[in-house]
Amino acid sequence: MSRVTAKTRSNSKLPELVELFLSRPLVTVPLGAKLLKVTPKAVDLMLAQLGGALPRELTGRTRYRAWGIV
């Protein structure tokens, strides 16, 4: 994940999202939006930007998804 964040702009919230994944066992889109002070759509776009470095999706659902590092 750190390789992906190294290529981002200086004002990007993507490194903060990665730190959020490392600090909490479970991260949802609403939680990330609240803590990073961005919209839920922005969190979805940041998750898509992580691509292959995306943490594991834990719920197995399309709605109310949650990710974590296992």
PQR file with spaces between the fields and no chain letter, atoms N, CA, C, O and H, PARSE charges and radii, in Angstrom:
ATOM       1  N    MET     1       0.817   -1.185    0.000 -0.4000 1.5000
ATOM       2  CA   MET     1       0.000    0.000    0.000 -0.0000 2.0000
ATOM       3  C    MET     1       0.862    1.251    0.000  0.5500 1.7000
ATOM       4  O    MET     1       0.465    2.276   -0.555 -0.5500 1.4000
ATOM       5  N    SER     2       2.029    1.183    0.611 -0.4000 1.5000
ATOM       6  CA   SER     2       2.877    2.372    0.667 -0.0000 2.0000
ATOM       7  C    SER     2       3.415    2.744   -0.714  0.5500 1.7000
ATOM       8  O    SER     2       3.679    3.918   -0.973 -0.5500 1.4000
ATOM       9  H    SER     2       2.352    0.351    1.061  0.4000 1.0000
ATOM      10  N    ARG     3       3.581    1.767   -1.600 -0.4000 1.5000
ATOM      11  CA   ARG     3       4.014    2.085   -2.966 -0.0000 2.0000
ATOM      12  C    ARG     3       2.965    2.888   -3.712  0.5500 1.7000
ATOM      13  O    ARG     3       3.299    3.796   -4.473 -0.5500 1.4000
ATOM      14  H    ARG     3       3.367    0.813   -1.390  0.4000 1.0000
ATOM      15  N    VAL     4       1.707    2.561   -3.498 -0.4000 1.5000
ATOM      16  CA   VAL     4       0.619    3.270   -4.169 -0.0000 2.0000
ATOM      17  C    VAL     4       0.527    4.697   -3.638  0.5500 1.7000
ATOM      18  O    VAL     4       0.300    5.632   -4.406 -0.5500 1.4000
ATOM      19  H    VAL     4       1.436    1.823   -2.880  0.4000 1.0000
ATOM      20  N    THR     5       0.698    4.867   -2.343 -0.4000 1.5000
ATOM      21  CA   THR     5       0.576    6.203   -1.756 -0.0000 2.0000
ATOM      22  C    THR     5       1.771    7.080   -2.077  0.5500 1.7000
ATOM      23  O    THR     5       1.664    8.303   -1.992 -0.5500 1.4000
ATOM      24  H    THR     5       0.882    4.107   -1.719  0.4000 1.0000
ATOM      25  N    ALA     6       2.898    6.502   -2.442 -0.4000 1.5000
ATOM      26  CA   ALA     6       4.072    7.307   -2.778 -0.0000 2.0000
ATOM      27  C    ALA     6       3.863    8.102   -4.060  0.5500 1.7000
ATOM      28  O    ALA     6       4.516    9.126   -4.261 -0.5500 1.4000
ATOM      29  H    ALA     6       2.985    5.508   -2.511  0.4000 1.0000
ATOM      30  N    LYS     7       2.967    7.652   -4.926 -0.4000 1.5000
ATOM      31  CA   LYS     7       2.733    8.305   -6.208 -0.0000 2.0000
ATOM      32  C    LYS     7       1.589    9.318   -6.167  0.5500 1.7000
ATOM      33  O    LYS     7       1.208    9.857   -7.206 -0.5500 1.4000
ATOM      34  H    LYS     7       2.436    6.821   -4.762  0.4000 1.0000
ATOM      35  N    THR     8       1.043    9.581   -4.993 -0.4000 1.5000
ATOM      36  CA   THR     8      -0.107   10.475   -4.901 -0.0000 2.0000
ATOM      37  C    THR     8       0.338   11.916   -4.689  0.5500 1.7000
ATOM      38  O    THR     8       1.501   12.187   -4.390 -0.5500 1.4000
ATOM      39  H    THR     8       1.353    9.144   -4.149  0.4000 1.0000
ATOM      40  N    ARG     9      -0.598   12.821   -4.849 -0.4000 1.5000
ATOM      41  CA   ARG     9      -0.327   14.246   -4.640 -0.0000 2.0000
ATOM      42  C    ARG     9      -0.146   14.539   -3.156  0.5500 1.7000
ATOM      43  O    ARG     9      -0.522   13.732   -2.306 -0.5500 1.4000
ATOM      44  H    ARG     9      -1.542   12.602   -5.092  0.4000 1.0000
ATOM      45  N    SER    10       0.421   15.678   -2.855 -0.4000 1.5000
ATOM      46  CA   SER    10       0.714   16.013   -1.460 -0.0000 2.0000
ATOM      47  C    SER    10      -0.552   16.267   -0.642  0.5500 1.7000
ATOM      48  O    SER    10      -0.538   16.089    0.576 -0.5500 1.4000
ATOM      49  H    SER    10       0.726   16.334   -3.545  0.4000 1.0000
ATOM      50  N    ASN    11      -1.637   16.675   -1.282 -0.4000 1.5000
ATOM      51  CA   ASN    11      -2.868   16.939   -0.540 -0.0000 2.0000
ATOM      52  C    ASN    11      -3.842   15.771   -0.583  0.5500 1.7000
ATOM      53  O    ASN    11      -5.009   15.936   -0.225 -0.5500 1.4000
ATOM      54  H    ASN    11      -1.649   16.819   -2.271  0.4000 1.0000
ATOM      55  N    SER    12      -3.399   14.609   -1.008 -0.4000 1.5000
ATOM      56  CA   SER    12      -4.257   13.431   -1.102 -0.0000 2.0000
ATOM      57  C    SER    12      -4.547   12.864    0.285  0.5500 1.7000
ATOM      58  O    SER    12      -3.701   12.909    1.178 -0.5500 1.4000
ATOM      59  H    SER    12      -2.452   14.475   -1.299  0.4000 1.0000
ATOM      60  N    LYS    13      -5.743   12.334    0.447 -0.4000 1.5000
ATOM      61  CA   LYS    13      -6.142   11.694    1.704 -0.0000 2.0000
ATOM      62  C    LYS    13      -5.855   10.194    1.683  0.5500 1.7000
ATOM      63  O    LYS    13      -6.117    9.502    2.668 -0.5500 1.4000
ATOM      64  H    LYS    13      -6.431   12.297   -0.278  0.4000 1.0000
ATOM      65  N    LEU    14      -5.320    9.683    0.570 -0.4000 1.5000
ATOM      66  CA   LEU    14      -5.049    8.251    0.450 -0.0000 2.0000
ATOM      67  C    LEU    14      -4.068    7.747    1.511  0.5500 1.7000
ATOM      68  O    LEU    14      -4.315    6.687    2.086 -0.5500 1.4000
ATOM      69  H    LEU    14      -5.108   10.244   -0.230  0.4000 1.0000
ATOM      70  N    PRO    15      -2.960    8.455    1.802 -0.5600 1.5000
ATOM      71  CA   PRO    15      -2.091    7.977    2.891  0.2800 2.0000
ATOM      72  C    PRO    15      -2.799    7.925    4.244  0.5500 1.7000
ATOM      73  O    PRO    15      -2.507    7.054    5.063 -0.5500 1.4000
ATOM      74  N    GLU    16      -3.720    8.844    4.479 -0.4000 1.5000
ATOM      75  CA   GLU    16      -4.478    8.818    5.729 -0.0000 2.0000
ATOM      76  C    GLU    16      -5.414    7.611    5.773  0.5500 1.7000
ATOM      77  O    GLU    16      -5.642    7.040    6.840 -0.5500 1.4000
ATOM      78  H    GLU    16      -3.958    9.552    3.813  0.4000 1.0000
ATOM      79  N    LEU    17      -5.956    7.224    4.623 -0.4000 1.5000
ATOM      80  CA   LEU    17      -6.808    6.032    4.564 -0.0000 2.0000
ATOM      81  C    LEU    17      -5.992    4.779    4.863  0.5500 1.7000
ATOM      82  O    LEU    17      -6.469    3.875    5.549 -0.5500 1.4000
ATOM      83  H    LEU    17      -5.772    7.687    3.756  0.4000 1.0000
ATOM      84  N    VAL    18      -4.775    4.723    4.358 -0.4000 1.5000
ATOM      85  CA   VAL    18      -3.896    3.578    4.638 -0.0000 2.0000
ATOM      86  C    VAL    18      -3.577    3.519    6.128  0.5500 1.7000
ATOM      87  O    VAL    18      -3.582    2.438    6.716 -0.5500 1.4000
ATOM      88  H    VAL    18      -4.387    5.457    3.801  0.4000 1.0000
ATOM      89  N    GLU    19      -3.300    4.662    6.742 -0.4000 1.5000
ATOM      90  CA   GLU    19      -3.051    4.698    8.186 -0.0000 2.0000
ATOM      91  C    GLU    19      -4.280    4.251    8.971  0.5500 1.7000
ATOM      92  O    GLU    19      -4.157    3.611   10.016 -0.5500 1.4000
ATOM      93  H    GLU    19      -3.295    5.540    6.263  0.4000 1.0000
ATOM      94  N    LEU    20      -5.454    4.588    8.469 -0.4000 1.5000
ATOM      95  CA   LEU    20      -6.696    4.154    9.106 -0.0000 2.0000
ATOM      96  C    LEU    20      -6.824    2.635    9.064  0.5500 1.7000
ATOM      97  O    LEU    20      -7.248    2.019   10.042 -0.5500 1.4000
ATOM      98  H    LEU    20      -5.554    5.108    7.621  0.4000 1.0000
ATOM      99  N    PHE    21      -6.457    2.030    7.935 -0.4000 1.5000
ATOM     100  CA   PHE    21      -6.486    0.571    7.831 -0.0000 2.0000
ATOM     101  C    PHE    21      -5.510   -0.072    8.806  0.5500 1.7000
ATOM     102  O    PHE    21      -5.794   -1.134    9.360 -0.5500 1.4000
ATOM     103  H    PHE    21      -6.112    2.531    7.141  0.4000 1.0000
ATOM     104  N    LEU    22      -4.371    0.557    9.017 -0.4000 1.5000
ATOM     105  CA   LEU    22      -3.374   -0.014    9.916 -0.0000 2.0000
ATOM     106  C    LEU    22      -3.740    0.183   11.387  0.5500 1.7000
ATOM     107  O    LEU    22      -3.314   -0.595   12.240 -0.5500 1.4000
ATOM     108  H    LEU    22      -4.140    1.419    8.567  0.4000 1.0000
ATOM     109  N    SER    23      -4.525    1.214   11.686 -0.4000 1.5000
ATOM     110  CA   SER    23      -4.833    1.503   13.082 -0.0000 2.0000
ATOM     111  C    SER    23      -6.102    0.817   13.588  0.5500 1.7000
ATOM     112  O    SER    23      -6.284    0.684   14.799 -0.5500 1.4000
ATOM     113  H    SER    23      -4.871    1.846   10.993  0.4000 1.0000
ATOM     114  N    ARG    24      -6.975    0.383   12.692 -0.4000 1.5000
ATOM     115  CA   ARG    24      -8.241   -0.221   13.101 -0.0000 2.0000
ATOM     116  C    ARG    24      -8.392   -1.609   12.481  0.5500 1.7000
ATOM     117  O    ARG    24      -7.932   -1.840   11.362 -0.5500 1.4000
ATOM     118  H    ARG    24      -6.827    0.491   11.709  0.4000 1.0000
ATOM     119  N    PRO    25      -9.031   -2.531   13.197 -0.5600 1.5000
ATOM     120  CA   PRO    25      -9.204   -3.877   12.647  0.2800 2.0000
ATOM     121  C    PRO    25     -10.261   -3.952   11.542  0.5500 1.7000
ATOM     122  O    PRO    25     -10.218   -4.852   10.704 -0.5500 1.4000
ATOM     123  N    LEU    26     -11.206   -3.015   11.537 -0.4000 1.5000
ATOM     124  CA   LEU    26     -12.315   -3.047   10.588 -0.0000 2.0000
ATOM     125  C    LEU    26     -12.607   -1.626   10.127  0.5500 1.7000
ATOM     126  O    LEU    26     -12.776   -0.728   10.951 -0.5500 1.4000
ATOM     127  H    LEU    26     -11.241   -2.284   12.218  0.4000 1.0000
ATOM     128  N    VAL    27     -12.666   -1.415    8.804 -0.4000 1.5000
ATOM     129  CA   VAL    27     -12.927   -0.086    8.251 -0.0000 2.0000
ATOM     130  C    VAL    27     -14.080   -0.193    7.262  0.5500 1.7000
ATOM     131  O    VAL    27     -14.058   -1.030    6.360 -0.5500 1.4000
ATOM     132  H    VAL    27     -12.528   -2.145    8.134  0.4000 1.0000
ATOM     133  N    THR    28     -15.089    0.660    7.436 -0.4000 1.5000
ATOM     134  CA   THR    28     -16.206    0.738    6.499 -0.0000 2.0000
ATOM     135  C    THR    28     -16.137    2.081    5.780  0.5500 1.7000
ATOM     136  O    THR    28     -15.391    2.976    6.179 -0.5500 1.4000
ATOM     137  H    THR    28     -15.107    1.340    8.168  0.4000 1.0000
ATOM     138  N    VAL    29     -16.923    2.208    4.718 -0.4000 1.5000
ATOM     139  CA   VAL    29     -16.942    3.455    3.958 -0.0000 2.0000
ATOM     140  C    VAL    29     -17.455    4.616    4.819  0.5500 1.7000
ATOM     141  O    VAL    29     -16.821    5.670    4.831 -0.5500 1.4000
ATOM     142  H    VAL    29     -17.528    1.481    4.394  0.4000 1.0000
ATOM     143  N    PRO    30     -18.581    4.468    5.541 -0.5600 1.5000
ATOM     144  CA   PRO    30     -19.031    5.595    6.374  0.2800 2.0000
ATOM     145  C    PRO    30     -18.028    5.984    7.458  0.5500 1.7000
ATOM     146  O    PRO    30     -17.863    7.168    7.750 -0.5500 1.4000
ATOM     147  N    LEU    31     -17.360    5.005    8.053 -0.4000 1.5000
ATOM     148  CA   LEU    31     -16.362    5.292    9.074 -0.0000 2.0000
ATOM     149  C    LEU    31     -15.197    6.064    8.473  0.5500 1.7000
ATOM     150  O    LEU    31     -14.745    7.055    9.048 -0.5500 1.4000
ATOM     151  H    LEU    31     -17.494    4.043    7.816  0.4000 1.0000
ATOM     152  N    GLY    32     -14.705    5.617    7.314 -0.4000 1.5000
ATOM     153  CA   GLY    32     -13.611    6.319    6.650 -0.0000 2.0000
ATOM     154  C    GLY    32     -13.996    7.726    6.245  0.5500 1.7000
ATOM     155  O    GLY    32     -13.191    8.651    6.359 -0.5500 1.4000
ATOM     156  H    GLY    32     -15.072    4.813    6.847  0.4000 1.0000
ATOM     157  N    ALA    33     -15.226    7.894    5.771 -0.4000 1.5000
ATOM     158  CA   ALA    33     -15.690    9.223    5.365 -0.0000 2.0000
ATOM     159  C    ALA    33     -15.754   10.155    6.574  0.5500 1.7000
ATOM     160  O    ALA    33     -15.388   11.326    6.478 -0.5500 1.4000
ATOM     161  H    ALA    33     -15.880    7.142    5.678  0.4000 1.0000
ATOM     162  N    LYS    34     -16.212    9.644    7.691 -0.4000 1.5000
ATOM     163  CA   LYS    34     -16.333   10.474    8.892 -0.0000 2.0000
ATOM     164  C    LYS    34     -14.963   10.872    9.436  0.5500 1.7000
ATOM     165  O    LYS    34     -14.742   12.036    9.768 -0.5500 1.4000
ATOM     166  H    LYS    34     -16.509    8.693    7.769  0.4000 1.0000
ATOM     167  N    LEU    35     -14.050    9.919    9.529 -0.4000 1.5000
ATOM     168  CA   LEU    35     -12.745   10.202   10.123 -0.0000 2.0000
ATOM     169  C    LEU    35     -11.834   11.017    9.208  0.5500 1.7000
ATOM     170  O    LEU    35     -11.026   11.812    9.690 -0.5500 1.4000
ATOM     171  H    LEU    35     -14.230    8.972    9.260  0.4000 1.0000
ATOM     172  N    LEU    36     -11.956   10.828    7.899 -0.4000 1.5000
ATOM     173  CA   LEU    36     -11.118   11.575    6.957 -0.0000 2.0000
ATOM     174  C    LEU    36     -11.757   12.896    6.531  0.5500 1.7000
ATOM     175  O    LEU    36     -11.126   13.713    5.861 -0.5500 1.4000
ATOM     176  H    LEU    36     -12.612   10.183    7.508  0.4000 1.0000
ATOM     177  N    LYS    37     -13.020   13.097    6.930 -0.4000 1.5000
ATOM     178  CA   LYS    37     -13.772   14.311    6.581 -0.0000 2.0000
ATOM     179  C    LYS    37     -13.880   14.485    5.067  0.5500 1.7000
ATOM     180  O    LYS    37     -13.623   15.562    4.528 -0.5500 1.4000
ATOM     181  H    LYS    37     -13.533   12.433    7.474  0.4000 1.0000
ATOM     182  N    VAL    38     -14.270   13.394    4.393 -0.4000 1.5000
ATOM     183  CA   VAL    38     -14.546   13.397    2.961 -0.0000 2.0000
ATOM     184  C    VAL    38     -15.897   12.720    2.745  0.5500 1.7000
ATOM     185  O    VAL    38     -16.500   12.217    3.693 -0.5500 1.4000
ATOM     186  H    VAL    38     -14.479   12.520    4.831  0.4000 1.0000
ATOM     187  N    THR    39     -16.370   12.705    1.509 -0.4000 1.5000
ATOM     188  CA   THR    39     -17.640   12.052    1.201 -0.0000 2.0000
ATOM     189  C    THR    39     -17.440   10.541    1.084  0.5500 1.7000
ATOM     190  O    THR    39     -16.323   10.082    0.846 -0.5500 1.4000
ATOM     191  H    THR    39     -15.881   13.114    0.738  0.4000 1.0000
ATOM     192  N    PRO    40     -18.511    9.769    1.249 -0.5600 1.5000
ATOM     193  CA   PRO    40     -18.393    8.318    1.049  0.2800 2.0000
ATOM     194  C    PRO    40     -17.951    7.957   -0.375  0.5500 1.7000
ATOM     195  O    PRO    40     -17.228    6.979   -0.566 -0.5500 1.4000
ATOM     196  N    LYS    41     -18.372    8.730   -1.361 -0.4000 1.5000
ATOM     197  CA   LYS    41     -17.951    8.487   -2.740 -0.0000 2.0000
ATOM     198  C    LYS    41     -16.436    8.649   -2.880  0.5500 1.7000
ATOM     199  O    LYS    41     -15.797    7.906   -3.624 -0.5500 1.4000
ATOM     200  H    LYS    41     -18.959    9.525   -1.206  0.4000 1.0000
ATOM     201  N    ALA    42     -15.864    9.617   -2.165 -0.4000 1.5000
ATOM     202  CA   ALA    42     -14.411    9.813   -2.200 -0.0000 2.0000
ATOM     203  C    ALA    42     -13.679    8.607   -1.615  0.5500 1.7000
ATOM     204  O    ALA    42     -12.622    8.216   -2.111 -0.5500 1.4000
ATOM     205  H    ALA    42     -16.383   10.220   -1.560  0.4000 1.0000
ATOM     206  N    VAL    43     -14.244    8.021   -0.561 -0.4000 1.5000
ATOM     207  CA   VAL    43     -13.629    6.824    0.029 -0.0000 2.0000
ATOM     208  C    VAL    43     -13.708    5.669   -0.960  0.5500 1.7000
ATOM     209  O    VAL    43     -12.746    4.915   -1.103 -0.5500 1.4000
ATOM     210  H    VAL    43     -15.102    8.338   -0.158  0.4000 1.0000
ATOM     211  N    ASP    44     -14.844    5.519   -1.648 -0.4000 1.5000
ATOM     212  CA   ASP    44     -14.960    4.479   -2.676 -0.0000 2.0000
ATOM     213  C    ASP    44     -13.917    4.659   -3.767  0.5500 1.7000
ATOM     214  O    ASP    44     -13.310    3.686   -4.214 -0.5500 1.4000
ATOM     215  H    ASP    44     -15.625    6.132   -1.532  0.4000 1.0000
ATOM     216  N    LEU    45     -13.707    5.887   -4.195 -0.4000 1.5000
ATOM     217  CA   LEU    45     -12.720    6.156   -5.240 -0.0000 2.0000
ATOM     218  C    LEU    45     -11.298    5.890   -4.754  0.5500 1.7000
ATOM     219  O    LEU    45     -10.463    5.407   -5.518 -0.5500 1.4000
ATOM     220  H    LEU    45     -14.200    6.677   -3.832  0.4000 1.0000
ATOM     221  N    MET    46     -11.020    6.201   -3.492 -0.4000 1.5000
ATOM     222  CA   MET    46      -9.692    5.911   -2.941 -0.0000 2.0000
ATOM     223  C    MET    46      -9.466    4.407   -2.840  0.5500 1.7000
ATOM     224  O    MET    46      -8.361    3.925   -3.092 -0.5500 1.4000
ATOM     225  H    MET    46     -11.699    6.593   -2.871  0.4000 1.0000
ATOM     226  N    LEU    47     -10.513    3.661   -2.471 -0.4000 1.5000
ATOM     227  CA   LEU    47     -10.385    2.202   -2.411 -0.0000 2.0000
ATOM     228  C    LEU    47     -10.114    1.628   -3.794  0.5500 1.7000
ATOM     229  O    LEU    47      -9.324    0.694   -3.940 -0.5500 1.4000
ATOM     230  H    LEU    47     -11.410    4.052   -2.267  0.4000 1.0000
ATOM     231  N    ALA    48     -10.767    2.184   -4.805 -0.4000 1.5000
ATOM     232  CA   ALA    48     -10.521    1.736   -6.176 -0.0000 2.0000
ATOM     233  C    ALA    48      -9.111    2.099   -6.611  0.5500 1.7000
ATOM     234  O    ALA    48      -8.490    1.372   -7.386 -0.5500 1.4000
ATOM     235  H    ALA    48     -11.408    2.942   -4.686  0.4000 1.0000
ATOM     236  N    GLN    49      -8.606    3.218   -6.116 -0.4000 1.5000
ATOM     237  CA   GLN    49      -7.258    3.666   -6.471 -0.0000 2.0000
ATOM     238  C    GLN    49      -6.197    2.736   -5.875  0.5500 1.7000
ATOM     239  O    GLN    49      -5.109    2.603   -6.435 -0.5500 1.4000
ATOM     240  H    GLN    49      -9.110    3.809   -5.486  0.4000 1.0000
ATOM     241  N    LEU    50      -6.501    2.098   -4.756 -0.4000 1.5000
ATOM     242  CA   LEU    50      -5.551    1.159   -4.158 -0.0000 2.0000
ATOM     243  C    LEU    50      -5.363   -0.077   -5.032  0.5500 1.7000
ATOM     244  O    LEU    50      -4.287   -0.674   -5.033 -0.5500 1.4000
ATOM     245  H    LEU    50      -7.385    2.206   -4.301  0.4000 1.0000
ATOM     246  N    GLY    51      -6.386   -0.462   -5.765 -0.4000 1.5000
ATOM     247  CA   GLY    51      -6.278   -1.579   -6.708 -0.0000 2.0000
ATOM     248  C    GLY    51      -5.882   -2.872   -6.033  0.5500 1.7000
ATOM     249  O    GLY    51      -6.578   -3.342   -5.133 -0.5500 1.4000
ATOM     250  H    GLY    51      -7.260    0.024   -5.764  0.4000 1.0000
ATOM     251  N    GLY    52      -4.763   -3.458   -6.460 -0.4000 1.5000
ATOM     252  CA   GLY    52      -4.304   -4.732   -5.934 -0.0000 2.0000
ATOM     253  C    GLY    52      -3.814   -4.658   -4.507  0.5500 1.7000
ATOM     254  O    GLY    52      -3.698   -5.684   -3.837 -0.5500 1.4000
ATOM     255  H    GLY    52      -4.198   -3.077   -7.191  0.4000 1.0000
ATOM     256  N    ALA    53      -3.523   -3.460   -4.032 -0.4000 1.5000
ATOM     257  CA   ALA    53      -3.047   -3.295   -2.661 -0.0000 2.0000
ATOM     258  C    ALA    53      -4.197   -3.156   -1.671  0.5500 1.7000
ATOM     259  O    ALA    53      -3.975   -2.925   -0.482 -0.5500 1.4000
ATOM     260  H    ALA    53      -3.617   -2.627   -4.576  0.4000 1.0000
ATOM     261  N    LEU    54      -5.430   -3.298   -2.166 -0.4000 1.5000
ATOM     262  CA   LEU    54      -6.615   -3.148   -1.326 -0.0000 2.0000
ATOM     263  C    LEU    54      -6.627   -4.206   -0.230  0.5500 1.7000
ATOM     264  O    LEU    54      -6.390   -5.381   -0.511 -0.5500 1.4000
ATOM     265  H    LEU    54      -5.610   -3.486   -3.131  0.4000 1.0000
ATOM     266  N    PRO    55      -6.899   -3.814    1.016 -0.5600 1.5000
ATOM     267  CA   PRO    55      -7.009   -4.811    2.089  0.2800 2.0000
ATOM     268  C    PRO    55      -8.161   -5.779    1.819  0.5500 1.7000
ATOM     269  O    PRO    55      -9.003   -5.538    0.954 -0.5500 1.4000
ATOM     270  N    ARG    56      -8.182   -6.834    2.547 -0.4000 1.5000
ATOM     271  CA   ARG    56      -9.182   -7.878    2.330 -0.0000 2.0000
ATOM     272  C    ARG    56     -10.576   -7.397    2.717  0.5500 1.7000
ATOM     273  O    ARG    56     -10.769   -6.770    3.758 -0.5500 1.4000
ATOM     274  H    ARG    56      -7.498   -7.030    3.250  0.4000 1.0000
ATOM     275  N    GLU    57     -11.545   -7.707    1.850 -0.4000 1.5000
ATOM     276  CA   GLU    57     -12.938   -7.386    2.122 -0.0000 2.0000
ATOM     277  C    GLU    57     -13.484   -8.480    3.033  0.5500 1.7000
ATOM     278  O    GLU    57     -13.443   -9.658    2.679 -0.5500 1.4000
ATOM     279  H    GLU    57     -11.387   -8.217    1.004  0.4000 1.0000
ATOM     280  N    LEU    58     -13.995   -8.101    4.202 -0.4000 1.5000
ATOM     281  CA   LEU    58     -14.333   -9.064    5.240 -0.0000 2.0000
ATOM     282  C    LEU    58     -15.781   -9.520    5.249  0.5500 1.7000
ATOM     283  O    LEU    58     -16.072  -10.590    5.784 -0.5500 1.4000
ATOM     284  H    LEU    58     -14.028   -7.144    4.489  0.4000 1.0000
ATOM     285  N    THR    59     -16.699   -8.752    4.678 -0.4000 1.5000
ATOM     286  CA   THR    59     -18.112   -9.076    4.826 -0.0000 2.0000
ATOM     287  C    THR    59     -18.656   -9.977    3.730  0.5500 1.7000
ATOM     288  O    THR    59     -19.581  -10.749    3.983 -0.5500 1.4000
ATOM     289  H    THR    59     -16.462   -7.883    4.243  0.4000 1.0000
ATOM     290  N    GLY    60     -18.113   -9.904    2.527 -0.4000 1.5000
ATOM     291  CA   GLY    60     -18.621  -10.713    1.437 -0.0000 2.0000
ATOM     292  C    GLY    60     -19.945  -10.228    0.894  0.5500 1.7000
ATOM     293  O    GLY    60     -20.681  -11.000    0.279 -0.5500 1.4000
ATOM     294  H    GLY    60     -17.361   -9.277    2.322  0.4000 1.0000
ATOM     295  N    ARG    61     -20.258   -8.976    1.107 -0.4000 1.5000
ATOM     296  CA   ARG    61     -21.521   -8.404    0.654 -0.0000 2.0000
ATOM     297  C    ARG    61     -21.235   -7.246   -0.298  0.5500 1.7000
ATOM     298  O    ARG    61     -20.124   -6.717   -0.337 -0.5500 1.4000
ATOM     299  H    ARG    61     -19.660   -8.349    1.607  0.4000 1.0000
ATOM     300  N    THR    62     -22.246   -6.867   -1.057 -0.4000 1.5000
ATOM     301  CA   THR    62     -22.075   -5.700   -1.915 -0.0000 2.0000
ATOM     302  C    THR    62     -22.518   -4.432   -1.203  0.5500 1.7000
ATOM     303  O    THR    62     -22.081   -3.337   -1.555 -0.5500 1.4000
ATOM     304  H    THR    62     -23.148   -7.297   -1.025  0.4000 1.0000
ATOM     305  N    ARG    63     -23.371   -4.570   -0.218 -0.4000 1.5000
ATOM     306  CA   ARG    63     -23.808   -3.436    0.577 -0.0000 2.0000
ATOM     307  C    ARG    63     -23.258   -3.596    1.991  0.5500 1.7000
ATOM     308  O    ARG    63     -23.143   -4.719    2.482 -0.5500 1.4000
ATOM     309  H    ARG    63     -23.726   -5.460    0.068  0.4000 1.0000
ATOM     310  N    TYR    64     -22.921   -2.506    2.643 -0.4000 1.5000
ATOM     311  CA   TYR    64     -22.340   -2.517    3.982 -0.0000 2.0000
ATOM     312  C    TYR    64     -21.035   -3.312    4.007  0.5500 1.7000
ATOM     313  O    TYR    64     -20.833   -4.178    4.858 -0.5500 1.4000
ATOM     314  H    TYR    64     -23.014   -1.594    2.245  0.4000 1.0000
ATOM     315  N    ARG    65     -20.168   -3.003    3.069 -0.4000 1.5000
ATOM     316  CA   ARG    65     -18.883   -3.704    3.008 -0.0000 2.0000
ATOM     317  C    ARG    65     -17.924   -3.176    4.063  0.5500 1.7000
ATOM     318  O    ARG    65     -18.004   -2.019    4.475 -0.5500 1.4000
ATOM     319  H    ARG    65     -20.332   -2.300    2.378  0.4000 1.0000
ATOM     320  N    ALA    66     -17.029   -4.034    4.486 -0.4000 1.5000
ATOM     321  CA   ALA    66     -16.004   -3.667    5.458 -0.0000 2.0000
ATOM     322  C    ALA    66     -14.689   -4.324    5.046  0.5500 1.7000
ATOM     323  O    ALA    66     -14.675   -5.441    4.529 -0.5500 1.4000
ATOM     324  H    ALA    66     -16.964   -4.974    4.152  0.4000 1.0000
ATOM     325  N    TRP    67     -13.589   -3.619    5.282 -0.4000 1.5000
ATOM     326  CA   TRP    67     -12.281   -4.129    4.903 -0.0000 2.0000
ATOM     327  C    TRP    67     -11.403   -4.147    6.149  0.5500 1.7000
ATOM     328  O    TRP    67     -11.633   -3.413    7.111 -0.5500 1.4000
ATOM     329  H    TRP    67     -13.600   -2.712    5.703  0.4000 1.0000
ATOM     330  N    GLY    68     -10.396   -5.004    6.100 -0.4000 1.5000
ATOM     331  CA   GLY    68      -9.441   -5.076    7.189 -0.0000 2.0000
ATOM     332  C    GLY    68      -8.197   -5.820    6.758  0.5500 1.7000
ATOM     333  O    GLY    68      -8.188   -6.522    5.747 -0.5500 1.4000
ATOM     334  H    GLY    68     -10.209   -5.600    5.319  0.4000 1.0000
ATOM     335  N    ILE    69      -7.157   -5.655    7.534 -0.4000 1.5000
ATOM     336  CA   ILE    69      -5.912   -6.364    7.266 -0.0000 2.0000
ATOM     337  C    ILE    69      -5.909   -7.579    8.160  0.5500 1.7000
ATOM     338  O    ILE    69      -5.940   -7.465    9.385 -0.5500 1.4000
ATOM     339  H    ILE    69      -7.164   -5.085    8.356  0.4000 1.0000
ATOM     340  N    VAL    70      -5.871   -8.743    7.541 -0.4000 1.5000
ATOM     341  CA   VAL    70      -5.950  -10.003    8.278 -0.0000 2.0000
ATOM     342  C    VAL    70      -4.587  -10.640    8.339  0.5500 1.7000
ATOM     343  O    VAL    70      -4.434  -11.715    8.919 -0.5500 1.4000
ATOM     344  H    VAL    70      -5.845   -8.835    6.546  0.4000 1.0000
